[in-house]
């Protein structure tokens, strides 16, 4: 093999690219025009990259953040609901079996009263929404 085939391709300098392109341009085109023509693909790639980054930052990223918040919020709400239901059942069983000796109606009254008082306490601590002027 020849030495040119064994060496990896090195990036072409703008001057070398301008010299290569100058052979393909019409006569009378100056070196500045050849250099600008050699730099055109890099500028086009930069513009495409800028457009893609702008679209990602303005549209895709907010959608991903909102979707992520929605999914995690639903997951927390589902887990919270399951924990409240299982906790209430466990507390009712503990009252029924160990505290009141199989008198389930008394367990219902105590647990219902405790949850009602907790609801009333939360209701009194609520704040009024701010009115828009």
C-alpha positions in Angstrom: 0.0 0.0 0.0 1.1 3.5 -0.5 1.8 5.9 2.3 -1.2 8.2 1.4 -3.6 5.3 1.9 -2.1 4.4 5.3 -2.4 7.8 7.0 -5.8 8.9 8.3 -7.6 11.8 6.7 -6.6 15.1 8.3 -9.0 18.1 8.3 -8.4 20.3 5.4 -7.4 23.9 6.2 -9.5 26.7 4.8 -6.6 27.8 2.5 -6.2 24.3 1.1 -10.0 24.0 0.6 -10.0 27.4 -1.1 -7.2 26.3 -3.4 -9.1 23.0 -4.3 -12.3 24.8 -4.9 -10.6 27.6 -6.9 -10.0 25.0 -9.7 -13.8 24.5 -10.0 -14.9 28.1 -10.0 -15.2 30.3 -13.1 -12.1 32.3 -14.2 -11.8 35.7 -12.6 -13.2 34.6 -9.2 -10.8 35.8 -6.5 -9.2 34.0 -3.6 -11.7 35.5 -1.2 -14.6 34.1 -3.1 -12.9 30.7 -3.1 -12.3 30.9 0.6 -16.0 31.8 1.2 -17.1 28.9 -0.9 -14.9 26.6 1.0 -16.4 27.8 4.3 -20.0 27.5 3.1 -20.6 23.8 4.2 -19.3 24.5 7.7 -21.6 27.6 8.0 -24.6 25.6 6.8 -23.9 22.8 9.3 -23.7 25.5 12.1 -27.0 27.0 11.0 -28.7 23.6 11.0 -27.2 22.8 14.5 -28.5 26.2 15.8 -32.0 25.5 14.5 -32.1 22.0 16.0 -30.8 23.3 19.4 -33.3 26.1 19.4 -36.2 23.8 18.6 -35.1 21.4 21.4 -34.7 24.2 23.9 -38.0 25.9 23.1 -40.4 23.0 22.4 -39.1 19.5 23.2 -37.5 20.2 26.6 -40.6 21.9 28.2 -42.8 19.0 26.9 -40.5 16.5 28.4 -40.4 18.3 31.8 -44.2 18.6 31.9 -44.7 15.0 31.0 -42.2 13.9 33.6 -43.9 15.9 36.3 -47.3 14.5 35.3 -46.1 10.9 35.4 -44.4 11.3 38.7 -47.4 13.2 40.1 -49.8 10.5 39.1 -47.5 7.8 40.6 -47.3 9.7 43.9 -51.1 10.2 44.0 -51.7 6.4 43.3 -49.2 5.4 45.9 -50.6 7.8 48.4 -54.1 6.5 47.8 -53.0 2.9 48.2 -51.2 3.7 51.5 -54.2 5.6 52.9 -56.5 2.7 52.1 -54.2 0.0 53.4 -53.4 2.1 56.5 -57.1 2.6 57.3 -57.8 -1.1 56.9 -54.9 -2.0 59.1 -55.9 0.5 61.8 -59.5 -0.8 61.6 -58.4 -4.4 62.1 -56.1 -3.4 65.0 -59.0 -1.6 66.7 -61.4 -4.5 66.0 -59.2 -7.3 67.2 -56.9 -5.9 69.9 -58.6 -2.8 71.3 -62.4 -3.3 71.3 -62.6 -7.1 71.3 -64.5 -7.9 68.1 -66.9 -5.0 68.4 -66.4 -3.7 64.9 -69.1 -0.9 65.2 -67.0 0.7 67.9 -63.9 0.6 65.7 -65.8 2.3 62.9 -67.0 5.1 65.2 -63.5 5.7 66.6 -61.8 5.6 63.2 -64.5 7.7 61.5 -64.4 10.2 64.3 -60.6 10.5 64.1 -60.7 11.0 60.3 -63.6 13.5 60.6 -61.6 15.6 63.2 -58.5 15.5 60.9 -60.7 16.7 58.0 -62.2 19.5 60.1 -58.7 20.6 61.2 -57.5 20.7 57.6 -60.6 22.6 56.6 -60.1 25.3 59.2 -56.4 25.8 58.1 -57.2 26.3 54.4 -56.4 29.7 52.8 -58.7 31.7 50.5 -57.4 31.9 46.9 -56.0 35.3 46.0 -58.4 37.4 43.9 -57.2 38.8 40.6 -57.7 42.6 40.3 
